[in-house]
Amino acid sequence: MKKIMFEKPGTMLYPLPAVMVSCGTEPEEFNIITIAWTGTVNSDPPMLFVSIRKSRHSYDIIKRTGEFVVNLTTEKLVEATDYCGVKSGRDVDKFAEKKLTPMGAKFVKCPMIAESPVNIECRVTQVIELGSHDMFLAEVLAVHADQDLMDKNGKLNLERAGLLTFSHGGYFGVKQKCLGRFGYSIMKPKTAKRIARERQSKKTKK
């Protein structure tokens, strides 16, 4: 199979989660920045990162306060997600402009976005200067999820949320169809048959 090599290498690891990061410890400085340069870095303790340009208004707020909230976004929030990525909080109140609701968090003073299906409270543990962006490594303090995304067994069903991703300059919805669970490639035939029967039974009941 033929390949084309880009003369100038770049970050081509797509799709990425499009998230709205909220910050600020006082109502008059509450702000939202849209970020795609984000991801998981550790499981125990749970940690993630966000990378932000020094020129962004939220950079100074997060650097000073050492905390932020990662708010997952959805197809319904796509316009607000884009707006919060291109407008500066120096000029506008993004919560007010996009009619988003600041909601109190448990461990951090910055607000969660009530309209987001999942909110992740974070405390910065380290800032790494990289070049165009600085990486804020953070420990996850708490996770909040919409109650209607939980099933009767207490399992979070994110496929119901209509999550949003960012890929090469565009926003795309996640049409989540599970193609297999972790470890399915080495699953014993007996187990695979049992799971198939359970799935068929659920479809029949619907």
Secondary structure as UniProt FT lines:
FT   STRAND          16..17
FT   STRAND          19..23
FT   HELIX           27..29
FT   STRAND          31..35
FT   STRAND          38..42
FT   TURN            43..46
FT   STRAND          47..52
FT   TURN            54..55
FT   HELIX           57..65
FT   STRAND          67..72
FT   HELIX           75..77
FT   HELIX           78..86
FT   TURN            89..91
FT   HELIX           94..97
FT   TURN            98..99
FT   STRAND          102..103
FT   STRAND          112..113
FT   TURN            114..115
FT   STRAND          118..129
FT   STRAND          134..145
FT   HELIX           147..149
FT   TURN            152..153
FT   HELIX           158..160
FT   STRAND          163..167
FT   TURN            168..169
FT   STRAND          170..173
FT   TURN            182..183
FT   HELIX           184..186
FT   HELIX           189..205
//
